[in-house]
Amino acid sequence: MANYSIHVLEYSYVANYHKSGVLYGAHNEGYVKLPYCYVLIRSNDHVALVDVGYNHKDYGQHLAEKFGVENWRSPKVVLSEMGLTPEDVDTIFITHAHFDHFGSVEDFPNATFYIQREEIEKWVWALSLPDRLRWLLIAVDPSDILRGVNLAAQGKLRTVDGSVEDVLPGIDLHLAKDSHTFGSMWVTVRNDGKPDSKDTWVLAGDLVYQFSNIKNDGSVVGVDTMYTPVGLATGSQMNLLLATEEMMKQADYDDTRVIPIHEEGLADRFPSRITKENLRISEICLADNMSSVVS
């Protein structure tokens, strides 16, 4: 029995992103397309998102232009392809506070947000540092952090300490401390609801950008394949690798069940369609009572 449908919803993209940004050490190896997406998790009882995209105005727009982002569409437009509105969303899991994941929080008036305590606290700390340390904020819109604090003041933000099970039935949160960011997290969906689930999906946030982070050429160290971390880490590459190992363990080492949202190749593994806005919807799985939105 599958309780949730899971879809990856593209809301913009970078047409030509340095490969070294997604795969550590891939210098002078050209460019890849980098989709910007969030994940919809839907059941009879809940409409949840993993991340919310960025705020396409003010400094959020500045960062988007700096990174070469194209074809941005609002949550209202993106969710309409699923027959939903932002008001329908009741739960949002923020994997980390980079601008393309934490920007559009004000578009979801009825949602409760979850973020690791380590993540929100450390970004407040980073904002207080001298300008010479601004590299830490290279992908952060300070206004997003302030909006997160405001969510807390409104009683709409829940901070998480480490791993928590059943935040929604069958949905668990996990901390990857000092990895891609100070308190990045990933989301595990046990889609049959069982503690020892045989139908587990791991939504990796930016701990894994693309399939190559999970399976990359390991011949340089004498193995066929190896984990290779993403190109951006506020913390350590070692912690990224250890988080990848834990995610793969939760998926019983089935790499097709660890979902990287910046991966253009999702369309090669899962049913997909391109919307009238020229953005992709990838259908990862369907709940038992739900029909396909891509066929």
C-alpha positions in Angstrom: 0.0 0.0 0.0 1.4 3.4 -1.0 0.1 6.3 1.1 1.7 9.2 -0.7 2.2 10.5 -4.2 5.5 12.2 -4.7 6.3 14.6 -7.6 9.3 16.8 -8.3 8.1 20.2 -9.6 10.5 22.3 -11.6 9.9 26.1 -11.1 13.0 27.5 -13.0 16.4 26.4 -14.1 20.0 27.4 -14.9 20.7 26.3 -18.5 24.4 26.2 -18.2 25.8 25.6 -14.7 29.4 24.7 -14.1 29.7 21.0 -13.6 32.2 21.6 -10.8 29.4 23.2 -8.9 27.4 19.9 -8.7 30.3 17.4 -8.7 33.3 18.1 -6.5 36.5 18.3 -8.5 34.9 18.3 -11.9 37.0 21.3 -13.0 37.0 22.3 -16.7 34.5 19.6 -17.5 31.9 22.0 -19.0 28.4 22.7 -18.0 25.1 21.0 -17.1 21.5 22.1 -16.9 20.5 22.6 -13.3 16.8 22.4 -12.7 15.4 24.4 -9.7 12.6 22.3 -8.1 10.6 21.5 -5.0 8.9 18.3 -4.1 5.2 17.7 -3.6 4.2 14.9 -1.2 0.4 14.3 -1.2 -2.0 12.0 0.5 -5.7 11.9 1.3 -4.9 13.9 4.5 -2.0 16.1 3.7 -0.4 18.3 1.0 3.2 18.8 1.9 6.2 20.4 0.1 9.9 19.8 0.5 11.3 23.4 0.0 9.5 26.3 -1.6 11.8 27.9 -4.2 13.0 31.5 -4.1 11.4 34.9 -3.9 11.8 36.5 -7.3 12.2 40.0 -6.2 14.7 42.2 -4.4 17.8 40.4 -3.4 16.3 37.0 -4.3 16.0 38.2 -7.9 19.6 39.6 -7.7 20.9 36.2 -6.7 18.9 34.5 -9.4 20.3 36.8 -12.1 23.8 36.2 -10.7 23.5 32.5 -11.0 21.8 32.7 -14.4 18.4 31.4 -13.4 15.8 31.4 -16.2 12.0 30.9 -16.6 11.0 31.4 -13.0 7.3 30.7 -12.2 5.5 31.3 -8.9 4.2 28.6 -6.6 0.7 29.5 -7.7 1.5 28.7 -11.3 3.6 25.6 -10.6 1.0 24.0 -8.2 -1.8 24.8 -10.6 -0.5 22.0 -12.8 -1.3 19.7 -10.0 -4.7 21.0 -9.4 -3.6 22.8 -6.2 -3.0 26.2 -4.8 -0.5 27.4 -2.3 -3.3 27.7 0.2 -3.8 23.9 0.0 -0.3 23.2 1.4 -0.4 22.4 5.1 3.2 21.3 5.8 6.6 22.4 4.4 10.0 20.8 5.1 12.9 23.2 4.5 16.0 21.2 3.8 18.2 24.2 4.1 18.1 28.0 3.9 19.8 28.7 0.5 17.8 31.2 -1.4 16.4 28.7 -4.0 14.9 26.6 -1.2 13.6 29.0 1.5 12.5 32.1 -0.4 8.8 31.9 -1.1 7.5 31.2 2.5 5.1 34.0 2.4 3.2 32.4 -0.5 1.9 29.6 1.8 -0.4 31.1 4.5 -1.8 27.9 5.9 1.4 25.9 6.2 3.5 24.9 9.2 7.2 24.9 8.4 9.9 22.6 9.7 13.6 23.4 9.7 16.6 22.1 11.7 17.4 24.4 14.6 21.0 24.3 13.8 20.3 25.7 10.3 18.2 28.7 11.3 20.4 29.6 14.3 23.7 29.4 12.5 22.5 31.6 9.6 21.5 34.3 12.0 25.1 33.9 13.4 26.6 34.1 9.9 24.8 37.3 9.2 26.6 38.9 12.1 30.1 38.1 10.8 32.5 40.6 9.3 32.2 41.3 5.5 35.5 39.5 4.8 33.6 36.2 5.7 30.7 36.9 3.3 31.5 33.8 1.2 29.4 31.9 3.7 26.4 33.8 2.5 27.1 33.3 -1.2 23.7 31.6 -1.8 21.7 33.1 1.0 19.2 35.9 0.9 19.4 37.6 4.3 15.7 38.5 4.0 14.8 34.8 3.8 16.4 34.3 7.3 14.4 37.2 8.6 11.2 35.8 7.1 12.0 32.5 8.9 12.4 34.3 12.2 9.1 36.0 11.5 7.5 32.6 10.9 8.6 31.6 14.4 7.1 34.7 15.9 3.8 33.8 14.2 3.9 30.3 15.6 4.3 28.8 12.1 7.9 27.5 12.3 8.9 24.3 14.1 12.6 23.8 14.7 13.9 20.2 14.7 16.8 18.9 16.7 18.3 16.0 14.7 16.2 13.1 13.5 12.5 13.0 14.1 10.1 10.2 13.0 6.5 10.5 11.9 6.3 14.3 11.6 3.5 13.3 9.3 2.6 9.6 9.3 5.5 7.7 7.7 7.6 10.9 7.0 10.9 11.3 8.9 13.4 14.1 9.1 17.2 13.7 9.4 20.0 16.1 10.1 23.2 16.3 8.1 25.1 18.7 10.4 27.9 20.8 8.9 27.6 19.4 5.4 26.1 21.3 2.5 25.0 23.9 5.1 25.1 24.2 8.9 22.0 22.1 9.4 20.9 20.6 6.1 18.4 17.8 6.4 16.8 15.2 4.2 13.3 13.8 4.2 12.5 10.1 4.2 9.0 8.8 3.2 8.1 5.3 4.3 5.3 5.0 1.9 3.8 1.9 3.4 3.9 3.5 6.8 5.9 0.6 8.4 8.9 1.1 10.6 10.8 -1.4 8.5 9.4 -0.1 5.3 10.0 -1.9 2.0 8.8 1.2 0.1 11.1 4.0 1.2 11.9 7.2 -0.7 14.7 9.6 0.3 14.3 13.2 -0.7 17.9 14.4 -0.6 17.6 18.2 -0.7 21.0 19.5 -1.8 23.0 16.8 0.0 22.9 15.2 -3.4 22.5 17.4 -6.5 22.6 14.7 -9.2 22.9 10.9 -9.7 26.7 11.3 -10.2 27.0 12.3 -6.6 25.8 8.8 -5.7 27.5 6.9 -8.5 30.7 8.4 -10.0 33.8 7.0 -11.7 36.0 5.6 -8.9 38.8 4.4 -11.1 41.3 7.0 -9.8 41.2 5.2 -6.4 40.7 1.7 -7.9 37.0 1.1 -7.6 34.2 1.0 -10.1 32.0 3.7 -8.6 32.1 5.9 -5.5 30.2 8.7 -3.8 31.4 12.1 -4.9 30.1 15.1 -2.9 28.5 18.2 -4.4 30.7 21.2 -5.2 29.4 23.5 -2.4 29.8 22.8 1.3 29.6 25.3 4.1 30.7 22.3 6.3 32.8 19.4 5.2 32.9 17.0 2.2 33.3 14.2 4.6 30.0 14.9 6.3 28.4 15.1 2.9 29.7 11.6 2.1 28.6 10.2 5.5 25.1 11.7 4.9 25.0 10.0 1.4 25.9 6.7 3.0 23.1 7.0 5.5 20.6 8.0 2.8 21.6 5.1 0.7 21.3 2.8 3.7 17.8 4.0 4.4 17.0 3.2 0.7 18.5 -0.3 1.1 21.3 0.9 -1.3 18.8 1.3 -4.2 20.1 4.5 -5.8 16.9 4.9 -7.8 15.1 5.7 -4.5 17.4 8.6 -3.5 15.9 11.6 -5.3 18.1 14.6 -6.2 15.9 17.5 -7.2 18.6 19.3 -9.2 18.9 16.3 -11.6 17.7 16.8 -15.2 18.0 13.0 -15.6 14.9 12.4 -13.4 13.0 12.3 -16.7 15.1 9.3 -17.8 14.1 7.3 -14.7 10.6 8.4 -13.9 7.4 9.3 -15.9 7.6 13.0 -16.7 6.0 15.8 -18.7 6.8 19.3 -19.8 4.2 21.9 -18.8 3.0 24.8 -21.0 5.5 26.9 -19.0 8.3 24.7 -20.3 8.9 23.2 -16.9 9.1 19.5 -16.0 7.0 17.5 -13.6 8.5 14.1 -12.6 6.2 11.5 -11.1 8.3 9.6 -8.5 5.4 7.4 -7.2 1.7 7.4 -6.8 -0.5 6.7 -3.8 -2.9 3.8 -4.3 -5.9 6.0 -4.9 -4.4 8.7 -7.1 -4.1 8.9 -10.9 -1.1 9.9 -12.9 -0.6 13.6 -13.7 2.0 13.0 -16.4 0.4 10.3 -18.6 
